[in-house]
Amino acid sequence: MQRYAAGLIVLGLVLTACGRSTDQPAEQAKNVDTGKARGEVTVWAMGTEGEALDAFAQEFEAAHPGVTVKVTALGWDVAHDKITAAIAGDATPDISMLGSTWMGEMAKTGALEPTPGNLIDKSAFFPSAWKTVEVDGTAYGIPWYVETRAFYYRTDLARKAGVEPPATWAETKSFVAALKAEGGAELGVEQNFRQGSWQEVVPLVWQAGGEIMAAGKWTLDTPQMVQALEHYNSFFAGGLAPNDLPLTAFPQTFVKGRVGAFYSGPWMITGLEKDGGAGFGEKFAVAAYPEGGAGGTSLIGGSELVVFKSARNREAAWTFLRWLTDAKVQAKWYAKVNALPSVEAAWQEPELTGDERVKVFGEQLKDARGVPAVPTWEQVAKAMETEIEKMALGRQSPAETAKAFQRKAESIGTGT
């Protein structure tokens, strides 16, 4: 999954190429002989990571004479179409970065090579991270970096209001109300209800004890979904969250103290410090997701790196991916682009232990889940966003929203 900050472009095009069905046995991975790693490895990567990876890979090249890495940086807005076109035309690079929500779709094409067990140790990763590369019992590629959500809040406003960060849903309501009534926040909490809004609702469903999918069928109209939507919508209905501001108003609304809290990922730490200027880093903190009746499970996202079956330099490609999963390399990568390590041991490195706010995300990753690995997820997510916006604007109830989720998801199907 690409970084899910406000303003995320959600890509909904789905490749319809045929692949193995879910009732076929899991694909068998082939071993890799790293001693044969030679020549050029071609990589496609997106966003900040795509821009930084080429120079970063020079360290790998120094440790692996005879191998060079050539990275082509793609924009997130064009990457999906370019990758699917390359698969259809049998013109893929050796390696590509994929958003984690694309895995079900891309694996169904049959173009991805299973992860070689003799080279990549799944036990080194957060279990929730490893699940993002598994489709129908087979792992494809590696979870390169991970992201999850937590609760950001203005510490200065909380002190003024005399409240501590919330641990439960009920405490969240009273905490946000206090930030507005006594802390001086004009609006309380920022909730995204347009692009990317499904990422705020889905964790609440799990926290309420519900599921998004069960036994291969969508389960988007359940009592737990309604409960999650009621909690989410209560902040809009109670005047504690704005539904009349453009997405571009954030994060300045937080920096200026107009809102006192929001949910987001780790990349916001450095962004807020930059936007807020000197000393602003002391004015906010991060807490774990407040718990519903079934816990405080968050959403795991991030990006994967996969090797295509048509790779011209398979041994060197997998050797590069193994290097990228080394704990020290992952820690260095975090220091360069603030992408959280998917390998648990990397969290013991100095780059990850110096900021208490970052540690919160490491703990949250122990209780995080990914969305269903089905080819049509992006389409279903987009349909959910349309209904979430209607609810946030007061045009339909949470119960009506859940029914609309289910109706649209069933019409889209699962693509399996």
C-alpha positions as CSV (number, residue, x, y, z in Angstrom):
1,M,0.0,0.0,0.0
2,Q,1.3,3.4,-0.9
3,R,1.5,5.9,1.9
4,Y,-2.0,6.7,3.0
5,A,-1.8,10.3,4.0
6,A,-4.5,12.8,3.3
7,G,-4.8,13.4,-0.5
8,L,-3.8,9.8,-1.4
9,I,-4.7,8.9,-4.9
10,V,-6.5,5.6,-4.8
11,L,-6.0,3.6,-7.9
12,G,-8.9,1.5,-9.0
13,L,-8.0,-0.1,-12.3
14,V,-7.8,-3.9,-12.1
15,L,-6.0,-6.2,-14.5
16,T,-8.2,-8.9,-15.8
17,A,-5.6,-11.3,-17.0
18,C,-6.1,-14.9,-16.0
19,G,-4.3,-16.6,-13.2
20,R,-4.5,-19.7,-11.0
21,S,-7.8,-20.0,-9.1
22,T,-7.9,-20.2,-5.3
23,D,-8.7,-24.0,-5.3
24,Q,-5.4,-24.8,-7.0
25,P,-2.4,-25.8,-4.8
26,A,0.1,-23.2,-3.7
27,E,2.9,-22.4,-6.1
28,Q,6.3,-23.9,-5.3
29,A,9.2,-21.5,-4.9
30,K,12.5,-22.2,-6.5
31,N,15.8,-21.9,-4.7
32,V,18.2,-19.2,-5.6
33,D,22.0,-19.5,-6.0
34,T,23.3,-16.1,-4.9
35,G,26.8,-17.2,-6.2
36,K,25.4,-16.7,-9.7
37,A,24.4,-13.1,-9.1
38,R,25.9,-11.0,-11.9
39,G,25.0,-8.2,-14.2
40,E,22.4,-5.5,-14.1
41,V,19.2,-5.6,-12.0
42,T,16.3,-3.4,-13.2
43,V,13.9,-2.0,-10.6
44,W,10.8,0.1,-10.8
45,A,10.0,2.0,-7.6
46,M,7.6,4.8,-6.7
47,G,7.4,8.0,-4.6
48,T,10.2,9.1,-2.3
49,E,11.6,5.6,-2.2
50,G,11.9,5.4,-6.0
51,E,13.8,8.7,-6.0
52,A,16.2,7.6,-3.2
53,L,16.8,3.9,-4.0
54,D,19.2,4.3,-6.9
55,A,21.8,6.1,-4.9
56,F,21.2,3.9,-1.8
57,A,21.9,0.8,-3.9
58,Q,25.5,1.8,-4.4
59,E,26.3,0.3,-1.1
60,F,24.9,-3.0,-2.3
61,E,26.9,-2.8,-5.5
62,A,30.1,-2.2,-3.4
63,A,29.4,-5.4,-1.5
64,H,28.5,-7.4,-4.6
65,P,31.1,-6.8,-7.3
66,G,29.7,-7.6,-10.7
67,V,26.1,-6.6,-9.9
68,T,24.6,-3.2,-10.7
69,V,21.2,-1.9,-9.8
70,K,19.3,0.4,-12.2
71,V,16.2,2.1,-10.7
72,T,13.5,3.8,-12.7
73,A,11.4,6.1,-10.5
74,L,7.7,6.1,-11.2
75,G,4.9,8.4,-9.9
76,W,2.2,6.6,-7.9
77,D,-0.4,8.1,-10.2
78,V,1.0,6.2,-13.2
79,A,2.6,3.2,-11.6
80,H,-0.3,0.8,-11.5
81,D,-1.1,1.2,-15.2
82,K,2.5,1.0,-16.3
83,I,3.1,-2.2,-14.3
84,T,-0.1,-3.9,-15.6
85,A,0.8,-2.9,-19.1
86,A,4.3,-4.3,-18.7
87,I,2.9,-7.6,-17.4
88,A,0.5,-7.8,-20.4
89,G,3.3,-7.1,-22.8
90,D,5.9,-9.3,-21.2
91,A,8.1,-6.3,-20.7
92,T,8.6,-6.2,-16.9
93,P,11.7,-5.1,-15.1
94,D,13.4,-7.7,-12.9
95,I,11.9,-6.2,-9.7
96,S,9.0,-3.8,-9.0
97,M,7.7,-2.1,-6.0
98,L,4.0,-2.7,-5.4
99,G,1.5,-1.1,-3.0
100,S,0.4,-3.8,-0.6
101,T,-3.2,-3.5,-1.6
102,W,-2.2,-4.5,-5.2
103,M,-0.8,-7.9,-4.2
104,G,-4.0,-9.9,-4.8
105,E,-4.5,-8.4,-8.2
106,M,-0.9,-8.7,-9.3
107,A,-0.5,-12.3,-8.1
108,K,-3.6,-13.4,-10.0
109,T,-1.9,-12.5,-13.3
110,G,0.6,-15.3,-12.7
111,A,3.5,-12.9,-13.4
112,L,5.1,-12.9,-9.9
113,E,7.7,-15.4,-8.7
114,P,7.1,-17.0,-5.3
115,T,9.6,-16.1,-2.6
116,P,12.5,-18.6,-2.3
117,G,12.5,-20.0,1.2
118,N,16.2,-20.8,1.1
119,L,17.0,-17.0,0.8
120,I,14.2,-15.1,2.6
121,D,13.4,-16.0,6.3
122,K,9.7,-15.2,6.9
123,S,10.3,-15.4,10.7
124,A,12.4,-12.3,10.5
125,F,9.4,-10.1,9.7
126,F,6.5,-8.8,11.7
127,P,3.8,-11.5,11.1
128,S,1.4,-8.9,10.0
129,A,3.9,-7.6,7.4
130,W,4.5,-11.0,6.0
131,K,0.8,-11.6,5.5
132,T,0.7,-8.7,3.1
133,V,2.8,-10.7,0.6
134,E,0.8,-13.9,0.9
135,V,-1.9,-14.7,-1.6
136,D,-3.7,-18.0,-1.5
137,G,-1.0,-19.6,0.6
138,T,1.9,-18.4,-1.5
139,A,4.3,-15.6,-0.6
140,Y,5.4,-13.3,-3.4
141,G,8.4,-11.0,-2.9
142,I,9.1,-9.3,0.4
143,P,7.4,-6.7,2.6
144,W,9.9,-3.9,2.0
145,Y,8.7,-1.3,4.4
146,V,5.6,-1.1,6.6
147,E,3.3,1.6,7.9
148,T,0.5,1.7,10.3
149,R,-1.7,4.3,12.0
150,A,-1.7,5.7,15.5
151,F,-3.2,8.7,17.3
152,Y,-1.5,12.0,17.1
153,Y,-2.4,14.8,19.6
154,R,-1.3,18.2,20.7
155,T,0.4,17.8,24.1
156,D,0.1,21.5,24.9
157,L,-3.6,21.5,24.3
158,A,-4.0,18.3,26.3
159,R,-2.2,19.8,29.3
160,K,-4.3,22.9,29.1
161,A,-7.4,20.7,29.1
162,G,-6.1,18.5,31.9
163,V,-6.5,15.2,29.9
164,E,-4.3,12.2,29.1
165,P,-4.3,10.5,25.7
166,P,-7.2,8.1,25.3
167,A,-7.0,4.3,25.6
168,T,-10.6,3.5,24.6
169,W,-13.2,4.7,22.2
170,A,-15.2,6.3,25.0
171,E,-12.1,8.1,26.3
172,T,-11.4,9.4,22.8
173,K,-14.8,11.1,22.7
174,S,-14.2,12.8,26.0
175,F,-10.6,13.6,25.2
176,V,-11.5,15.3,21.9
177,A,-14.4,17.2,23.5
178,A,-12.0,18.4,26.2
179,L,-9.5,19.6,23.6
180,K,-12.2,21.7,22.1
181,A,-13.9,22.9,25.3
182,E,-10.9,23.5,27.5
183,G,-7.8,23.1,25.4
184,G,-8.6,25.8,22.8
185,A,-8.9,23.6,19.7
186,E,-11.6,24.9,17.4
187,L,-12.6,21.6,15.9
188,G,-11.2,18.8,18.1
189,V,-10.2,15.9,15.8
190,E,-9.4,15.7,12.0
191,Q,-11.0,12.8,10.2
192,N,-10.5,12.2,6.6
193,F,-13.8,11.4,4.9
194,R,-12.9,11.5,1.2
195,Q,-9.9,10.0,-0.5
196,G,-8.3,7.3,1.7
197,S,-11.2,7.4,4.2
198,W,-11.6,3.6,4.2
199,Q,-8.3,3.4,6.0
200,E,-9.8,5.2,9.0
201,V,-12.9,3.0,9.0
202,V,-11.5,-0.4,8.5
203,P,-9.4,-0.5,11.8
204,L,-12.6,0.5,13.7
205,V,-14.4,-2.6,12.3
206,W,-11.7,-4.9,13.6
207,Q,-11.7,-3.0,16.9
208,A,-15.4,-3.7,17.2
209,G,-14.8,-7.4,16.5
210,G,-15.9,-7.5,12.9
211,E,-14.4,-8.6,9.6
212,I,-14.2,-7.2,6.1
213,M,-14.4,-10.6,4.5
214,A,-15.2,-14.1,5.7
215,A,-15.1,-17.4,3.8
216,G,-14.4,-15.5,0.6
217,K,-17.4,-13.3,0.9
218,W,-17.7,-9.6,1.7
219,T,-19.0,-8.9,5.2
220,L,-19.5,-5.1,5.1
221,D,-23.1,-5.0,6.5
222,T,-22.8,-6.3,10.0
223,P,-23.6,-5.0,13.5
224,Q,-19.8,-4.5,14.0
225,M,-19.6,-2.4,10.9
226,V,-22.5,-0.3,12.0
227,Q,-20.9,0.1,15.4
228,A,-17.7,1.2,13.8
229,L,-19.4,3.7,11.5
230,E,-21.5,5.1,14.4
231,H,-18.3,5.8,16.4
232,Y,-16.6,7.3,13.4
233,N,-19.6,9.4,12.5
234,S,-20.2,10.6,16.0
235,F,-17.4,13.1,15.8
236,F,-18.9,14.7,12.7
237,A,-22.4,14.7,14.1
238,G,-21.2,16.1,17.5
239,G,-19.3,19.0,15.9
240,L,-15.9,17.5,17.0
241,A,-14.6,16.9,13.5
242,P,-14.8,19.2,10.5
243,N,-16.7,18.1,7.4
244,D,-16.5,21.4,5.6
245,L,-12.8,21.8,5.1
246,P,-10.8,20.8,2.0
247,L,-8.1,18.1,2.4
248,T,-5.5,20.7,1.6
249,A,-6.3,22.5,4.9
250,F,-4.5,19.7,6.8
251,P,-1.9,19.5,8.4
252,Q,-1.9,23.3,8.9
253,T,-5.1,22.9,10.9
254,F,-3.1,20.8,13.4
255,V,-0.1,23.0,13.3
256,K,-2.1,26.1,14.1
257,G,-4.1,24.3,16.8
258,R,-7.4,24.4,15.1
259,V,-7.7,20.6,15.5
260,G,-6.0,18.9,18.4
261,A,-5.8,15.3,17.2
262,F,-5.8,13.0,14.1
263,Y,-5.0,9.5,13.0
264,S,-2.1,8.9,10.6
265,G,1.2,7.2,9.9
266,P,4.8,7.7,10.9
267,W,5.7,9.9,8.0
268,M,3.8,12.7,9.6
269,I,6.4,13.1,12.4
270,T,9.0,14.8,10.2
271,G,6.4,16.5,8.1
272,L,4.9,18.2,11.2
273,E,8.2,19.2,12.6
274,K,9.1,20.8,9.2
275,D,5.7,22.6,8.9
276,G,5.5,23.6,12.5
277,G,9.0,25.1,12.7
278,A,11.5,25.2,15.6
279,G,10.1,23.8,18.8
280,F,6.9,22.3,17.3
281,G,8.2,18.8,17.8
282,E,7.7,19.3,21.5
283,K,4.0,20.2,21.0
284,F,2.7,16.8,19.8
285,A,3.0,13.2,20.7
286,V,1.7,9.8,19.4
287,A,-0.3,7.2,21.2
288,A,-1.5,3.7,20.3
289,Y,-4.9,3.3,18.6
290,P,-7.6,3.6,21.3
291,E,-9.4,0.3,21.8
292,G,-12.9,-0.7,20.9
293,G,-14.6,-3.7,22.5
294,A,-12.3,-6.1,20.7
295,G,-8.9,-4.3,21.0
296,G,-6.9,-1.6,19.3
297,T,-6.0,-3.3,16.0
298,S,-4.6,-0.9,13.4
299,L,-4.2,-1.1,9.6
300,I,-0.9,-2.3,8.2
301,G,0.3,-0.9,4.9
302,G,3.5,-0.1,3.1
303,S,5.1,-1.5,0.0
304,E,6.4,-4.8,-1.3
305,L,9.2,-5.7,-3.7
306,V,8.5,-8.5,-6.1
307,V,10.5,-10.4,-8.7
308,F,8.8,-11.2,-12.0
309,K,8.9,-14.7,-13.5
310,S,10.2,-13.1,-16.7
311,A,13.1,-11.5,-14.8
312,R,16.3,-11.6,-16.9
313,N,18.5,-11.6,-13.9
314,R,16.7,-13.7,-11.3
315,E,19.7,-14.5,-9.0
316,A,20.9,-10.9,-8.8
317,A,17.3,-9.7,-8.2
318,W,16.7,-12.0,-5.2
319,T,20.2,-11.2,-3.9
320,F,19.3,-7.5,-3.9
321,L,16.0,-8.2,-2.1
322,R,17.7,-10.3,0.6
323,W,20.2,-7.4,1.2
324,L,17.3,-5.0,1.6
325,T,15.8,-7.1,4.4
326,D,19.0,-7.1,6.4
327,A,18.2,-5.4,9.8
328,K,21.0,-2.8,9.6
329,V,20.2,-2.0,6.0
330,Q,16.5,-1.5,6.9
331,A,17.5,0.8,9.7
332,K,19.7,2.9,7.4
333,W,16.8,3.0,4.9
334,Y,14.5,4.4,7.6
335,A,17.1,7.1,8.4
336,K,17.1,8.0,4.7
337,V,13.4,8.1,3.9
338,N,11.5,7.5,7.1
339,A,10.1,4.2,5.9
340,L,9.5,1.9,8.8
341,P,11.3,-1.5,8.8
342,S,9.3,-4.7,8.2
343,V,12.1,-6.7,9.9
344,E,11.6,-6.8,13.6
345,A,15.3,-6.9,14.5
346,A,15.8,-3.5,12.7
347,W,13.8,-1.9,15.5
348,Q,16.7,-2.5,17.9
349,E,19.0,-0.4,15.8
350,P,19.9,3.1,16.9
351,E,18.1,4.8,14.1
352,L,14.8,3.4,15.5
353,T,15.3,3.7,19.2
354,G,15.9,7.4,19.6
355,D,12.3,8.7,19.2
356,E,9.5,7.7,21.6
357,R,7.0,8.6,18.9
358,V,8.5,6.1,16.5
359,K,8.5,3.4,19.1
360,V,4.7,3.7,19.4
361,F,4.4,2.6,15.7
362,G,6.7,-0.4,16.4
363,E,4.4,-1.5,19.2
364,Q,1.3,-0.8,17.1
365,L,2.7,-3.1,14.3
366,K,2.3,-6.0,16.8
367,D,-1.4,-5.5,16.5
368,A,-2.1,-4.5,12.9
369,R,-3.8,-6.2,10.0
370,G,-3.9,-5.9,6.2
371,V,-6.9,-5.8,3.9
372,P,-8.1,-8.9,2.0
373,A,-5.7,-9.9,-0.8
374,V,-8.3,-10.0,-3.5
375,P,-7.9,-8.4,-7.0
376,T,-10.9,-6.1,-6.6
377,W,-10.0,-4.5,-3.3
378,E,-9.1,-1.1,-4.8
379,Q,-12.5,-0.9,-6.4
380,V,-14.3,-1.9,-3.3
381,A,-12.3,0.7,-1.3
382,K,-13.2,3.4,-3.7
383,A,-16.9,2.5,-3.5
384,M,-16.6,2.6,0.3
385,E,-15.1,6.1,0.2
386,T,-18.1,7.4,-1.8
387,E,-20.5,6.2,0.9
388,I,-18.3,7.4,3.8
389,E,-18.4,10.9,2.4
390,K,-22.2,10.8,2.2
391,M,-22.4,9.8,5.8
392,A,-19.9,12.4,7.0
393,L,-22.0,15.1,5.2
394,G,-25.2,13.9,6.9
395,R,-26.8,12.5,3.8
396,Q,-27.2,8.9,5.1
397,S,-27.0,7.0,8.4
398,P,-24.3,4.6,9.5
399,A,-26.7,1.7,9.0
400,E,-27.5,2.9,5.4
401,T,-23.8,3.3,4.8
402,A,-23.1,-0.3,5.8
403,K,-25.8,-1.6,3.5
404,A,-24.4,0.5,0.6
405,F,-21.0,-0.9,1.3
406,Q,-22.3,-4.5,1.0
407,R,-24.4,-3.9,-2.0
408,K,-21.6,-2.2,-4.0
409,A,-19.0,-4.8,-2.9
410,E,-21.2,-7.7,-4.0
411,S,-21.8,-6.1,-7.4
412,I,-18.0,-5.7,-7.8
413,G,-17.2,-9.2,-6.5
414,T,-13.8,-10.5,-5.4
415,G,-12.2,-11.2,-8.7
416,T,-11.1,-14.7,-7.6
